[in-house]
Amino acid sequence: MNDVINYGSQKIYNNDIKSVLNSLKNKFLTTGPLTNLFEYKLKKKLKVNYAHVCNSGTSALYLALKSIGIKKGDVIISPAINFIASANIASLLGAKVYLSDVDPVTSQSNPDQIIDCIKKNKIKKIKAVIIMFNGGYPRNIFEYYKLKKKYSFYLIEDACHAFGASYVFNKKKYFIGSCKHSDISTFSFHPLKTITTCEGGAVTTNNSKISKKIQLLRSHGIKRNSKYYWKYDVIENGLNLRLSDVNCSLGISQLKKIEHILRFRKKIYLHYIKKLDDYQSVVKIIRQEKKTYPSYHLVVALLNFKKLKINKDKFMEIMNKNKIFLQIHYKPIYKFKLFNNFKSLKGSENYYNSCISLPIHLNMDLNDVLRIIKIIKKTIDRWKKN
């Protein structure tokens, strides 16, 4: 049992350390054969044609948007509940960003909310829609695919929470990142994600044109001569967004454990649901949908603070005093100063007012879950309205 329990934490195994130490003895430290090997293993795992690693999940989103030719004035629709990266990058690239509302229970946008955003804002042409699987729970994938076909936009999966997640369609299982029903998927390998490369990310696609553009953009827009290595041209405005062989050595080692990681996280998730079942009138865990297999990146609980004498901040403070550090995923993007020109959205407000993320990571055990639940129940009992 842990004395202090954070909402997330990396798990580094001895063979991960050995893998990284071995990589430091190799000829290449930056992009080299281990980078190629990691990309190959990602392609095989996700069953996708192209996988390109980069130095962060934010870079992955940048590469995704640049690869489809986002320019000033292009319309991007993104959920109001998400990390700031997608809206930030789209805005930096000059796109016109619109925020769609989310379901207050699932925390994700659905196709009806995208349509509502289109109609309310009288949008005529959409360059791309970004969807985000908050917490690592796939939802509405084929419905989004049909919407993409109807409106002819690029569909980008911000799958930063969802590495390892999968879904079933027509009795066949697909991994998030296979891009069978989307154009591009982006991942983060930050320490708190399913697997880690310390910092890192990846972009996957089945589109060869997009793949070639990502390769150029990731390394200064340089096109090398296949015959003479010292000759090259610069044909795009690119950046250095590469991931090193050292980082990739950790990714390769972590990827071998993905099934164990997912089983462990599921065990923690199910324990929360089971032990909080008798308190559902006040606290509910966001559930997975049928025919989906989440990554269980987050355990998001929705608290009905109308039934309590305390607000969310006070609840968080009480948990902190008990050395349990929760988190919020996420504050609506329109509440930030940079994007406060947007109107508030009802579903996003209701979700934000009730959501907390409970600890889930591989350094926990079931006794930690029991301790967290005991304090949650004690707090609810102490502050529940009569």
C-alpha positions as CSV (number, residue, x, y, z in Angstrom):
1,M,0.0,0.0,0.0
2,N,1.2,3.5,-0.9
3,D,1.4,6.3,1.7
4,V,0.8,8.9,-1.0
5,I,-1.4,8.0,-4.0
6,N,-1.2,10.2,-7.1
7,Y,-3.8,9.9,-9.9
8,G,-1.2,8.6,-12.3
9,S,2.4,7.3,-12.3
10,Q,4.7,5.5,-14.7
11,K,5.8,1.9,-14.1
12,I,9.4,1.2,-15.2
13,Y,10.5,-2.4,-15.0
14,N,14.0,-3.8,-14.7
15,N,14.0,-5.0,-18.3
16,D,13.0,-1.5,-19.4
17,I,16.1,-0.1,-17.7
18,K,18.2,-2.8,-19.2
19,S,16.8,-2.0,-22.7
20,V,17.6,1.7,-22.3
21,L,21.1,1.0,-21.0
22,N,21.8,-1.2,-23.9
23,S,20.6,1.5,-26.3
24,L,23.2,3.9,-24.9
25,K,26.0,1.5,-26.1
26,N,24.7,1.6,-29.7
27,K,26.1,3.6,-32.6
28,F,23.0,5.7,-32.8
29,L,21.5,7.7,-29.9
30,T,19.1,9.8,-31.9
31,T,16.9,8.6,-34.7
32,G,18.2,5.2,-36.0
33,P,17.4,1.5,-36.2
34,L,15.6,1.4,-32.8
35,T,13.3,4.1,-34.0
36,N,12.6,2.1,-37.2
37,L,12.0,-1.0,-35.1
38,F,9.6,0.8,-32.7
39,E,7.6,2.1,-35.7
40,Y,7.5,-1.3,-37.3
41,K,6.2,-2.9,-34.0
42,L,3.5,-0.2,-33.7
43,K,2.4,-0.9,-37.2
44,K,2.1,-4.6,-36.6
45,K,0.4,-4.1,-33.2
46,L,-2.2,-1.7,-34.5
47,K,-2.5,-3.3,-38.0
48,V,-2.0,0.0,-39.8
49,N,0.0,0.8,-42.9
50,Y,2.1,3.7,-41.5
51,A,3.3,4.7,-38.0
52,H,5.6,7.6,-37.3
53,V,7.0,8.4,-33.9
54,C,7.7,11.9,-32.7
55,N,8.8,13.7,-29.6
56,S,5.4,14.3,-27.9
57,G,1.7,13.8,-28.3
58,T,1.4,17.5,-29.0
59,S,3.9,17.1,-31.9
60,A,1.8,14.2,-33.1
61,L,-1.2,16.5,-33.3
62,Y,0.8,19.2,-35.1
63,L,2.0,16.7,-37.7
64,A,-1.5,15.4,-38.2
65,L,-2.9,18.8,-38.9
66,K,0.0,20.0,-41.0
67,S,0.0,16.8,-43.0
68,I,-3.6,17.5,-44.3
69,G,-2.6,21.0,-45.3
70,I,-4.3,23.1,-42.6
71,K,-4.1,26.8,-43.5
72,K,-5.5,30.1,-42.3
73,G,-9.3,30.1,-42.2
74,D,-9.7,26.3,-42.4
75,V,-12.4,25.1,-40.1
76,I,-11.6,22.6,-37.3
77,I,-14.2,21.2,-34.9
78,S,-12.9,19.8,-31.6
79,P,-14.6,18.8,-28.3
80,A,-14.8,21.4,-25.6
81,I,-13.6,18.8,-23.1
82,N,-10.0,17.9,-24.1
83,F,-6.4,18.9,-23.2
84,I,-5.6,22.2,-24.7
85,A,-3.1,20.9,-27.3
86,S,-5.4,20.2,-30.2
87,A,-7.2,23.6,-30.1
88,N,-3.9,25.4,-29.4
89,I,-2.1,23.9,-32.4
90,A,-5.1,24.4,-34.8
91,S,-5.2,28.1,-33.6
92,L,-1.5,28.5,-34.1
93,L,-1.8,27.2,-37.7
94,G,-4.4,29.8,-38.4
95,A,-7.4,27.5,-38.4
96,K,-10.9,28.7,-37.3
97,V,-11.6,26.5,-34.3
98,Y,-15.1,25.6,-33.2
99,L,-15.8,23.7,-30.0
100,S,-18.5,21.0,-29.9
101,D,-20.4,20.2,-26.7
102,V,-20.0,16.9,-24.9
103,D,-22.3,14.4,-23.3
104,P,-22.3,15.2,-19.5
105,V,-22.1,11.5,-18.7
106,T,-19.6,10.1,-21.2
107,S,-17.5,13.3,-21.3
108,Q,-17.1,12.9,-25.1
109,S,-18.8,14.6,-28.1
110,N,-21.1,12.5,-30.2
111,P,-22.0,12.9,-33.9
112,D,-25.3,14.7,-33.0
113,Q,-23.3,17.3,-31.1
114,I,-21.0,17.8,-34.1
115,I,-24.0,18.3,-36.3
116,D,-25.4,20.8,-33.8
117,C,-22.1,22.7,-33.8
118,I,-22.2,22.8,-37.6
119,K,-25.8,24.1,-37.7
120,K,-25.5,26.6,-34.8
121,N,-22.4,28.2,-36.3
122,K,-23.6,27.9,-39.9
123,I,-20.5,26.1,-41.0
124,K,-20.4,25.4,-44.7
125,K,-17.1,23.6,-45.2
126,I,-15.1,21.6,-42.6
127,K,-11.4,20.7,-43.0
128,A,-11.2,18.3,-40.1
129,V,-13.0,17.0,-37.0
130,I,-10.9,16.0,-34.1
131,I,-12.4,13.4,-31.8
132,M,-11.0,12.5,-28.4
133,F,-11.5,9.3,-26.4
134,N,-11.4,10.9,-22.9
135,G,-10.0,8.4,-20.4
136,G,-9.3,5.9,-23.1
137,Y,-12.9,4.7,-23.8
138,P,-13.7,4.4,-27.5
139,R,-17.2,5.7,-28.5
140,N,-19.3,6.3,-31.6
141,I,-16.5,5.4,-34.0
142,F,-18.5,4.1,-36.9
143,E,-21.1,6.9,-36.5
144,Y,-18.2,9.4,-36.8
145,Y,-17.0,7.6,-39.9
146,K,-20.5,8.0,-41.5
147,L,-20.5,11.6,-40.6
148,K,-17.0,12.0,-42.2
149,K,-18.4,10.6,-45.4
150,K,-21.4,12.8,-45.4
151,Y,-19.5,16.1,-44.8
152,S,-16.2,15.2,-46.5
153,F,-13.9,16.2,-43.7
154,Y,-10.7,14.6,-42.4
155,L,-11.3,12.6,-39.2
156,I,-8.5,12.8,-36.7
157,E,-8.5,10.7,-33.6
158,D,-6.8,12.4,-30.6
159,A,-6.1,9.0,-29.0
160,C,-3.6,10.3,-26.5
161,H,-5.5,8.4,-23.7
162,A,-6.3,5.3,-25.8
163,F,-3.2,3.4,-26.8
164,G,-4.1,-0.3,-26.6
165,A,-7.8,0.4,-26.7
166,S,-9.9,-1.5,-29.3
167,Y,-13.5,-1.9,-30.6
168,V,-15.6,-4.4,-32.4
169,F,-17.4,-3.6,-35.7
170,N,-19.2,-6.3,-37.8
171,K,-17.8,-9.0,-35.5
172,K,-14.2,-7.9,-36.2
173,K,-11.9,-6.3,-33.7
174,Y,-10.0,-3.1,-34.5
175,F,-7.3,-1.3,-32.5
176,I,-7.6,2.4,-32.0
177,G,-4.8,3.6,-34.4
178,S,-5.7,1.1,-37.1
179,C,-7.4,4.1,-38.9
180,K,-10.0,1.8,-40.4
181,H,-12.7,4.4,-39.7
182,S,-10.6,7.5,-39.5
183,D,-7.8,9.3,-41.5
184,I,-5.3,9.8,-38.8
185,S,-4.7,8.7,-35.1
186,T,-2.4,10.5,-32.7
187,F,-0.9,9.0,-29.5
188,S,1.1,10.3,-26.5
189,F,3.7,8.2,-24.7
190,H,4.0,10.6,-21.8
191,P,4.9,8.8,-18.5
192,L,1.3,8.8,-17.3
193,K,0.0,7.1,-20.5
194,T,-0.5,3.4,-21.1
195,I,3.1,2.9,-22.3
196,T,5.8,5.5,-22.1
197,T,9.0,6.6,-23.9
198,C,9.5,9.3,-21.3
199,E,8.3,12.0,-23.7
200,G,7.0,10.9,-27.1
201,G,4.1,10.4,-29.4
202,A,3.1,8.7,-32.7
203,V,0.9,9.3,-35.7
204,T,-0.7,6.5,-37.6
205,T,-2.5,6.5,-41.0
206,N,-3.3,4.3,-44.0
207,N,-2.8,7.3,-46.4
208,S,0.5,7.2,-48.2
209,K,0.4,10.9,-49.1
210,I,-0.2,11.9,-45.5
211,S,2.6,9.5,-44.3
212,K,5.2,11.0,-46.7
213,K,4.2,14.5,-45.5
214,I,4.6,13.6,-41.9
215,Q,8.1,12.1,-42.6
216,L,9.1,15.4,-44.2
217,L,7.6,17.7,-41.5
218,R,9.1,15.7,-38.7
219,S,12.7,16.4,-39.8
220,H,13.0,20.0,-41.1
221,G,11.3,19.3,-44.4
222,I,14.4,17.6,-45.7
223,K,14.3,15.2,-48.7
224,R,17.4,13.2,-49.0
225,N,19.0,11.7,-52.1
226,S,18.7,8.0,-52.0
227,K,22.1,7.4,-53.8
228,Y,24.3,10.1,-52.3
229,Y,23.6,10.6,-48.5
230,W,25.4,13.9,-48.4
231,K,23.0,15.5,-50.9
232,Y,19.5,16.7,-49.8
233,D,16.9,19.4,-50.5
234,V,14.5,21.2,-48.2
235,I,11.0,21.1,-49.7
236,E,8.8,22.0,-46.7
237,N,8.9,24.2,-43.7
238,G,9.5,21.5,-41.1
239,L,10.8,21.2,-37.5
240,N,12.9,18.7,-35.6
241,L,10.1,16.6,-34.0
242,R,12.1,13.3,-34.0
243,L,12.2,10.8,-31.2
244,S,15.5,9.3,-30.2
245,D,16.6,5.7,-30.3
246,V,17.1,5.8,-26.6
247,N,13.4,6.8,-26.1
248,C,12.4,4.2,-28.6
249,S,14.3,1.5,-26.7
250,L,12.0,2.1,-23.8
251,G,8.9,2.1,-26.0
252,I,9.9,-1.2,-27.5
253,S,10.3,-2.7,-24.1
254,Q,7.1,-1.3,-22.7
255,L,5.1,-2.4,-25.8
256,K,5.9,-6.0,-24.9
257,K,3.9,-5.6,-21.7
258,I,0.8,-3.9,-23.2
259,E,-1.6,-6.8,-22.5
260,H,-0.4,-7.1,-18.9
261,I,-0.8,-3.3,-18.5
262,L,-4.3,-3.3,-19.8
263,R,-5.4,-6.3,-17.7
264,F,-4.0,-4.6,-14.6
265,R,-5.7,-1.3,-15.2
266,K,-9.0,-3.0,-16.0
267,K,-8.7,-4.8,-12.6
268,I,-8.4,-1.5,-10.8
269,Y,-11.2,0.0,-12.8
270,L,-13.6,-2.9,-12.0
271,H,-12.7,-2.7,-8.3
272,Y,-13.7,0.9,-8.2
273,I,-17.1,0.1,-9.8
274,K,-17.8,-2.8,-7.5
275,K,-16.9,-1.0,-4.3
276,L,-18.7,2.2,-5.1
277,D,-21.9,0.5,-6.3
278,D,-23.8,1.2,-3.1
279,Y,-23.0,5.0,-3.4
280,Q,-24.3,5.5,-7.0
281,S,-26.8,8.1,-5.9
282,V,-23.8,10.4,-5.3
283,V,-20.9,9.1,-7.2
284,K,-20.9,7.2,-10.5
285,I,-18.0,5.9,-12.5
286,I,-18.1,6.5,-16.3
287,R,-18.6,3.1,-17.9
288,Q,-17.3,1.6,-21.1
289,E,-19.7,0.8,-24.0
290,K,-20.5,-2.6,-25.3
291,K,-18.1,-4.0,-27.9
292,T,-15.3,-1.8,-26.8
293,Y,-12.1,-2.5,-24.9
294,P,-10.7,0.6,-23.3
295,S,-7.1,1.4,-22.3
296,Y,-8.5,2.4,-18.8
297,H,-6.2,5.5,-18.8
298,L,-8.5,7.2,-16.4
299,V,-11.2,6.3,-13.9
300,V,-13.5,9.3,-14.1
301,A,-16.1,9.6,-11.4
302,L,-19.1,12.0,-11.5
303,L,-20.1,13.4,-8.2
304,N,-23.5,14.9,-7.5
305,F,-22.4,17.9,-5.5
306,K,-26.0,19.1,-5.3
307,K,-26.4,16.3,-2.7
308,L,-23.4,17.5,-0.7
309,K,-22.7,20.5,1.5
310,I,-19.3,20.9,-0.1
311,N,-18.1,21.8,-3.6
312,K,-15.5,20.1,-5.8
313,D,-12.6,22.2,-4.6
314,K,-13.4,21.3,-1.0
315,F,-13.7,17.7,-1.9
316,M,-10.3,17.7,-3.6
317,E,-8.7,19.4,-0.6
318,I,-10.1,16.8,1.8
319,M,-8.7,14.0,-0.4
320,N,-5.3,15.9,-0.6
321,K,-5.2,16.0,3.2
322,N,-5.5,12.3,3.1
323,K,-2.6,12.1,0.7
324,I,-4.7,11.1,-2.2
325,F,-4.2,13.4,-5.2
326,L,-7.0,13.4,-7.7
327,Q,-7.1,15.3,-11.0
328,I,-9.7,17.0,-13.3
329,H,-10.0,15.9,-17.0
330,Y,-10.7,18.5,-18.3
331,K,-11.7,22.1,-17.8
332,P,-13.7,23.2,-20.8
333,I,-11.4,24.9,-23.3
334,Y,-13.6,28.0,-23.6
335,K,-12.9,28.7,-19.9
336,F,-9.3,29.5,-20.7
337,K,-8.4,33.2,-21.4
338,L,-7.0,32.3,-24.9
339,F,-10.3,30.8,-26.0
340,N,-12.9,32.7,-23.9
341,N,-14.6,34.1,-27.0
342,F,-16.7,30.9,-27.1
343,K,-20.0,30.6,-25.4
344,S,-20.4,28.1,-22.5
345,L,-21.8,24.7,-23.5
346,K,-24.4,23.0,-21.2
347,G,-23.1,19.4,-21.4
348,S,-19.5,20.5,-20.9
349,E,-20.5,22.6,-17.9
350,N,-22.4,19.8,-16.3
351,Y,-19.6,17.3,-16.9
352,Y,-16.9,19.7,-15.5
353,N,-18.9,20.6,-12.5
354,S,-19.1,16.9,-11.4
355,C,-16.0,15.2,-12.8
356,I,-13.0,14.0,-10.8
357,S,-10.3,11.5,-12.0
358,L,-9.5,8.8,-9.4
359,P,-6.0,7.3,-9.1
360,I,-5.2,4.4,-11.5
361,H,-1.7,3.2,-12.3
362,L,0.5,0.1,-12.1
363,N,2.2,1.2,-8.8
364,M,-1.1,0.8,-7.0
365,D,-2.7,-2.4,-5.6
366,L,-6.3,-3.2,-4.6
367,N,-5.6,-2.1,-1.0
368,D,-4.9,1.4,-2.3
369,V,-8.3,1.4,-4.1
370,L,-10.0,0.3,-0.9
371,R,-8.3,3.1,1.0
372,I,-9.4,5.7,-1.6
373,I,-13.0,4.4,-1.6
374,K,-13.1,4.4,2.2
375,I,-12.1,8.1,2.3
376,I,-14.6,8.9,-0.5
377,K,-17.4,7.2,1.4
378,K,-16.4,8.8,4.7
379,T,-16.4,12.3,3.0
380,I,-19.8,11.7,1.4
381,D,-21.3,10.5,4.7
382,R,-19.8,13.5,6.6
383,W,-21.1,16.1,4.1
384,K,-24.2,14.6,2.6
385,K,-27.3,16.8,2.8
386,N,-30.2,15.5,4.9
